[in-house]
Amino acid sequence: MPATRTVPTQEAADLISLTRELAEKELLPRVALAEADEAFPRDVFRTLGRTGLLGLPYPESYGGGEQPYEVYLQVLEEVAAVWASVAVGISVHALSCFGLATFGTEEQKAEWLPDMLGGELLGAYCLSEPHAGSDATAMRTRAVRDGDSYVLNGTKAWTTHGGYADFYKVMARTSDDRNHGISCFLVPADTPGLSADPPERKMGLTGSATATMRLDDVRVPVNRRLGEEGQGLQIALAGLDAGRLGIASVATGLAQGALDHAVRYARDRETFGKPIIEHQGLGFVLADMSAAVESARATTLAAARLKDRKLPFGREASMAKLVATDNAMRVTTDAVQVLGGYGYTRDFPVERYMREAKVMQIFEGTNQIQRMVISRALNKDTQGVIAVHGKEY
């Protein structure tokens, strides 16, 4: 566990303690079997929703926790240290709610948001397509206006919770305008014409269902469009900045879990008459792992604090995602090395941590894309902003 956590209130500290207790009692006993069986734990999300953990960054008036991102991400990290698939699911669900919470009308939010934030309705996010991953503007899924409805046709790839979600936030093209021709729709899972392919067989996060979604003449009422027609790309990109912080936090929690396990093993395992942690060669490896986890956490929370102050944070979100996921890959690989031959077996969880870390360098924008975002921001920047109590100078 982290040596020290800093949170703004006692309520936040209690929330993190509650999450840690719930993760140890409810999640830890199930994780190994569920991941081995590739079983999606739908009931876990209902439990988390009923305890308030699915709606933490959203307003209390709609059933959310109204917690700052600085707190939400540390809660997410506690879950990820025990069960990364569930933590990714929480982050994806939060991203699925973002369009409605941020761009929806009051009527839309009042009708749908409470059940979404309360865990009764689990969300999925449909942006990528088989030919359009990093370049969202290349999407081909179409939404054609027909009276008081839109008719959607197309294919969406890599959908987390695909086939299990209760609603799908779908981006679809409503015109050929490259940057302003995409719109956002909230599509119920039981809508005729919406179907899921069998789940992908993945290297890691096997307890998280990922599937291709197919839309064949899916009719969606106009009142399920979020924002204005053509505003979908804006909604998608705004949500992805926050989503990248979620994945950065999940990666940090995963790395912390791997570090904790490696440290426990190194304290208990003896060679040449003393615990292996006391051998300098291995002690230095653990020290580097700890430094990597702490740097990932600091980078992620620094970006979260910018978001909480309503300051620009897109570049910093990309930095957090880049640093945290690259560090998670390195830390989990080193954890396997610390355990030696045992680390390579499925009797210990560190090999699973390593498999799970890899995809975090890929989704929510590959780390190559993050470097592109950062470098472009550097090219535009002439000087930084100094913020004092929310005011910019």
LINWO-V619905 format. One record per helix or strand of 2 or more residues. SS is the DSSP state (a for helix, b for strand). FROM is the first residue (numbers start at 1). TO is the last residue. If there is no record, write none. Layout:
ss={SS/SS}
from={FROM/FROM}
to={TO/TO}
This chain:
ss={a/a/a/a/a/a/b/a/b/b/b/b/b/b/a/b/a/b/b/a/a/a/a/a/b/b}
from={10/42/60/69/84/106/123/136/142/149/167/182/194/210/222/225/232/270/274/276/280/314/350/367/387/391}
to={37/50/62/80/103/117/126/138/146/160/173/188/196/221/224/226/268/271/275/278/308/344/360/380/388/392}
